[in-house]
Amino acid sequence: MSDQHAPTHLHRIGRGGSQNIMAAAAAAGLGIALSVVVARSFSEEDTGLYFAATSVVLLIATITRLGTSIGLVYWVARLRELGRTGELKPLLRATLRPVLLLSVVGAVALFGLAPAASDLLLDGSDTGTELLRALAFALPAIVLFDALLGATRGLGTMAPTASLDRLLRPTLQVLLTIAAAALGGIVAVTAAWALPYLILVVLTWLWITRRLRGDETPMGPGLRKQFWTFTWPRAITSVVQQARQRFDIVLVSALQGPAEAAVYAIATRFLVVGQLTNSALALAAQPQVASLATADRRGAISAVYRSTTTWIILMNGPLYIGVAIFSPLLLSIFGESYTSAWPVTVALCIAAFIGNGSGMVDVMLSMTGRTGITLTNSLGALVTQVILIFLLVPSYGAFGAAIAWGTSIIVINGLSVAQLARTDGIHPFEIGTAYAVLANLVAVALPAGLVALWLGQTWLALAISIAICAAAYFGFVRLYRRQLHLPELSAALRRRNQ
């Protein structure tokens, strides 16, 4: 197939992605600020309980969401592409009702079983029980908010995701957490983290209802079955992916105590920045790839995949390299007791940098209907991670968890890239990816490493490194801008600003 449709969809991804990336950058900064407030306001034990409890509720939310977030992105975009917009409202009702019911049941169960869950997963204290019960009240709102955001992306806009999830939510969480930390304890701070979801789910629902005021038609025959057939593997995959991202904190808490969980959670904070930028571009790409897949434009999908992989390496590479080199300095902002966790951060940065090379492989598999493959790969990565956690964490603590997480990244990305190439002949590698890697090594790793060796772990060294690397990186990227597909990204940005 020809790649003639790829530039148009790259422009759309660039517009949506750039909007969401800027919002994601702000969200990442606010997320780090939130972690700083919690870590500096409370002991390592309380901080670990906070991260473990919020991880538990996010995992339960992912289970009760039933994969509807990704399902609504795919099917809303598909129905729009096929001109069947009258079926959108019936589809939303049919998919969100069971999710709402299940999330309410989950909230009641979490509230009632909080003491047992605290004994098993946290430290068995009354504080752990109170944290879980405070979070239970917000569980239905957390579930519906993410599902509704999926529907908005399927409608072809990143605005609600960028403004509500990336900006308003973390802003409210930081402000409420600061107030709670000043006036109350760790339970109040945990409630402050959950409260914004109650507001945001209402705002998102109002946005969707205004957007879908047109005529309504009954769902086509078999649409409900087609939706759940597509979604159920993704539902399990989402749970597995959330477990890989969050359950490691819970397991570290269960195996080594909340204090070690706090060290591990803080050591991963800067990697969230890279995950958010990945997510920002992936969320913008989902409806575009779904539309291309519906039209069977495989050549365009391949071109989009290769170009966006290059962009991801360009965006995230400097972050991972810089954080790895200056990890002791950067961890000190959370408190001096966390600086010893720098090997954890370095190990995770190396794994994440390698993982960048697979690009948005999960989006490509999901939006081309390969949800079964993503499920299999995610399960394999989770099993690998859990086994390694039980083998390594008792002896090596947080560093063992980092090795387990990094290994799982390499496993799932390697499997996914190989299988996508085998099933669809699509892969992320081209000359642009090589230039992007070279830019990171020559213009960032080399000068920043030399400055760190010369001046040590100081803020002056970091500032000088940023200045030198920014100039070198900009020069390299400008010189090879065509190989890096920057004209398409620049065109998308110009169009957005017109």
N, C-alpha and C positions, 0 to 999 in steps of 0.2 A: 504494500500500500504506500501511497505517496505521503510525504510529510507536509503537504501544502496546508493542512489545517493546524499544524503545530504552532506557527507564529501567533495566530489569533488566540489560541488557548494559553500560550505562554504569556501573552499580554494580560489576559484576564487573571491568570495565576499571579503575575507580577503585581497587578493592581491590588488584588485582594490580599496577597501575601505581604506586600510592603506595608499596607495598612495594618495588618495584623501583627507583623513583625515589630513595627514601632510600638504598638500597644503591648506586645509581648515583652519588649525590652523594658518598658515601664513596669509591667507586672513582675518581671524578674527582679528589678531593683526594689520594688515594694515587698516582694517575698523575702528577699535578703534582709530588708529592714525589719520585717516582722520577726524573723528568726533571731536577729540581733536583740530586739526588745525582749523576747522570751528568754533567750540564753543569758542575758545580762541581768534580768530581773529575778530569776529563780535558780535554784540549785540544779546540778546535772541530773539528779534523780527526778525532779519535777519536770524539767525540760524533756527528759526521755519519756516520761509518762504522757506529756502533751503530744509529742510526735507519734508515739505508738498508738494512742487513742484515736487521733485524727486519721491515722493510717487504717485502723480497723474500720472506722465508719465509712471511709472512702471505698474500701474493698467491699463492704456490704452494699453500698450504693451501686457499685458496678454490677454486683450480682443481681440486684432487684431491678436494674435498668433494662435487663434482657437484651442488650445490644441495640436498643431502639435509636440511640444517637446516630450510629453509623448507618443503620437501616433507613432512617428517615432522610439522611443525606442522599443516599443512593436512590431511594424510590421517589422522593419529591423531585429530585433532579431528573429522573427518568420520566416521570409523568409529565413534567414540563416539556421535556424534549419531544415527547410523543403527542403533545397538544391535549392532554387529558387533565387539565387543571381543575375541572369541576370535581374531581375525585379526591382532591387534597384534603379538604375538611373531613370527609368521612374516614379517610385513611388515618388522620391524626387521632380522631376519636377512638377508632378501633384499636390503635396501638397504645395509646396513652392510658386508657382505662385499666387494663390489666397491670400496667406498670405502677400506676397510682395505688391500686389495691395491694399489690405485693410489697410496695415500699412501706405502706402503713403497717402491714403485718410484720415486716422486718423491724420497724421502729418499736412496735410493742414487744417483740421478742427480745430485741437488744436491751430495752429498759428492764424487762423481767429477768433476763439472764446476765445482767451486768456483773453481779458478784462472781458468778462462775467464770465469765470471760476475763475478769480482772485476775482471778486466781491462775488461769491458764496462760494468758497472754501478757499481762502486765506484771505487777508485783504483788497482787492479792490484797492491796491496801484498800481502805475505804475511799481514799482519794481517787484511785483508779476506777472504782465503781461509779463515783460521782461524775467523773469525766465522761464515761460511756453513756450514762443516763442523760447528761446535758446534751450530748451530741445526738441522742436518739430522737429528740424532738425535731431536729432539723433534717432528718434523713429523707422524708418524702420530698421536701423542697430541693435538696441536693440532687436527687434522682430526676425529678421533673425538669429542673433547670438545664441540666446537660442534655436531656432528650429534646427539649424544645429548641436549644441552640442548634442541634443537628438539623432540625426542620428549617431554621432560618438560613443555614448554609445551603441546604438543598434548594431554597428559593433564590439562590444566586447572590447573596450578600454576606459580607463578613462584618458588617457594621455592628450587629448585636453582640457577636463574639468579641470583637475588639473593644467596644465601649463598655459592655456590661461585665463580661467575664475577665477581660484582661486589664481593664482600668478601674471600673467602679467597685467590683468585688474586692480586689486586694487593697484598694484605698480605704474602703470601709473597714476591712479587717485590721489594717494597721492602726487606724484612728481609734477604733473600739478597743483594740488590744492595749494600746498605750493607756487609755482611760481605765481599763480593767486592771492592768498591772499596777497602776497607781492607787486604785481604790480597793482591789480585792486580791484574791489568790489565784492559783493556777486553774481552778474550776471556772472562775469568772473569765479568765483569759480564753479558755477553751470555748465557752459559750459565745464570747466575742468573735471567735473565728467562724462559728456556725451561723450566727444571726443574719449576716448579709444575704444568705441564700433565701431566706423567707421573703425578703424584699425583691430580690432579683427575679425569682420565678414569676412573680406577679407582673413585673415590667416586661418580661419576655413574652408572656402569654398575651398581654395587651398589644404588643408589637405584632404578633402573628395574627391575632383576630382582626386588626386593622388592615393587614396585608391581604387577608383572604375574605374579603367582603363580596366577592363575585358570586355568580351562580354556582349552585351545588348540584352534582349529579351522583347517582349511586355508584359505588365501587364496581369496577368491572368484574366479571366472573373469574374467580380464582385469585384475585388480587391479594386478599388476606392471606391465603395459603402461600402465594409467591413471596409475600413480604416476610413471613416467618421462616420459610424455607431458606431464604437468603440470610436472614438475621440470626437464626439460632446458632450457627457455628461462630458467627461474629460475637454473639453474646458470651459464649464460653471463652473465646479468644480475648475479649475485653477483660474478663475476670482474671484470666491467666496473666495478661499484660499488667494489670493493676497489681496483681500479687507480686510480679517481678519487681515492680517499682516501689511498692509500699510494704509488702509483707516481710521483706528482709529486716526492716526496722523492728517489726513486731517480734520476729524470731530472735534477733539480737537481744531484745529486751527479755524475752522468755529464757534464753540460754545464759545471758551474762548480766542481766539486770538493766534497769532504766538508765543508769549513768552511762554505761557503754553504748546503749542505744542512742543517747543524746550525742555522744562523740561521733558515732557513725552518721547520724542524721545531719549534724552540722557540717561534717566533712563533705557531704554531698550537695550542700546548698548551691554552690556555684555552678554545678552541672545542670541545675534546674534551668539556668539561663539558656543553655544550649538546647535543652529539651523543649523549651517554650518556642524558640525560633524554629526548630524542626516542626513542631506542632503547628505553628502559624502558617508556614508554607504548605504543610500537608493539608490543613483544613481548607485552605484556598484551592488546593489542587483537587480535592475529592469530587466536587460536583463537575469540574471540567473533565476529569478522567472518566467519570461515570457517563457523561454525555458522549465522549469519544468512543467509549466501549459500546454504548447503545447503537451508535452509527457504524460500529465495526471498523474504526480508523486506527488500526494497529500501528501503522507507520508513524502517525502523529503521536500516539501514546508513547512509543519508543523515544521519539525526539524530545517530548516533554520530560520523560524520565531522566534522560542523560543530561539535559540542560539544568533541571532543578537539582540534580545531584551535585553538579559543579557549583551551583549557588550555595548549597548547604555547606560544602567544604569551605568555600570562601567565607561564609558568615561565621561558622562555628570554630573553624580551625584556630584562628588567633586567640579566641577565648580559652579553649582547652590548653593550648600551649602556654599562654600567659599565666593561667591559674596554676598549672603544674609547676612552672618555674618559680613562682612567687607564692606558693601555697602556705608556707609558714607565716608570712607577713599577712596575707589575706585572712587567714583563720583567726588571727589575733583580734580582729574587730569583734568577734563573738566572745572574747575573753581569753586570757592567757592560758587557761587550762585546756583550751582546744587546739593550741598550736602543735601539740605533739601528734595530732591526727594527720599531719601533712602526707605521710606515706599512703594513707587511704585516698586522699584527694588525688595524688599523683597517679595511683593505679587506675582510678576511675577515669581520669582525663585521658590516659593512654587508650583505654578500651573505647571510650566515647569517640576519640579521634579516628580510630580504626573503623568504628561503626558508621561514621559519616560516609564512608565509601560506598555503602549500600543505598544511600539516598532514601527516597520515600518508597521503599520496596513493599512495605505493608499496605500502603495506599494502592499501589499498582496491583497487588494481588487481590485486594478486597474489591476494588472498583471494577475489576475485570471478571468478577464472579468467582475468584479462587479462595473463598472464605474457608473452605475445608483445609487447604494447604496452610493458611495462616494459623488455623487452630492447631494443626499437627506440629508445626514449627514452634509455636508458642508453648505448647505443652512440653516439647523436648527441652526448650530453654529453661522452663520453670523447674522441671525435674532435675536438670543439671545444676541449677542454682541452689535448690533446696538441699540436694545431696551434699554439695560442697559446703554449704553453710553449716550443716550438722557435723561435717568432718573438720572444718577449719576454725569456726568461731570459738569452740571451747578452748582451743589452744592459742589462737591468734586474735581473738576478739574482732573489733571493727575491721581490721586489715583483712582478716579471713573473709568477712562478708563482702568486702570490696573485690577480692579476687573472684569470689563466686559470682558476683554481679557482672564483672567484666567478662568472665568466661561465657556467661549466658548471652551477653551481647554478641560476642563473636560467633557463637553457635547459631543463634537464630538468624543473624544477618547472612552468614555463609549459606545456610540451608535455603533461606528465602531467595537469595540472588540466584543460586544454582537452579532452583525449581522454576522460577519465573523464566529464566533463559531456556529451560527445557520445554516448558509448556507453551510459551508464547514467543520465544525467540527474542525476548526483550532483556536488556542488561543496562547497567548504569555507566559503563566504562567507555570513555572516548578521550580524545586528546585534551579536552577541557578539564577533565578530572585530574590528569597528570599535571597540567599547568597549575591547577588550584593547589594540589599537594606541594608542588615545588615552591609556590609563592609562600606557603606557610613555613616551610623548612628554611628557605633562604632569607626571607624578609622578616620573619618573626622569631623562629626558634634560635637561629644563630646569633643575631644581635642581642636579643633579650637574655640568652644564656650567658653571653660574654659580659654584659653589664652586671648581671647578678653575681657572677664570679668576681668582678672588679669591686663593686660597691656593697655586696651582700644583700641581706633581706631588709632593705630600708625603703621608705616611701620615696626618697630621692631616686633610688635605683629604679623603682617602678615607674616614676614619672619620666625619667630619661628614656627608659625602654619604650614606653608608649609613644613618645615623640619620635624616636628613631624608627621604630617599627611601623608607625603610621605612615611616615614619609616613604620608607622603602616599599611597604605593601601597596600604597597608592600608586607609586611609580611602576611597580611590576604589573599590577592589575590594569593600569591604563595602557601599558605597552602591549599586553596580550588580551585586550578587551574583547576582540572578536572571537578568539578561541574560548573565552570564558562566557560567551553569550550575554555580555553586558549590554549590547545595543538593544536587545529585546526587552531587558529589564528597564533600561532607561526610557524606552518608548512607552512602556506601561506606566511608568511614573509620570511622564509628561502628560499622557492622556488622562490620568487620574486628577492631575492638578489643573487641567483646562476647564 
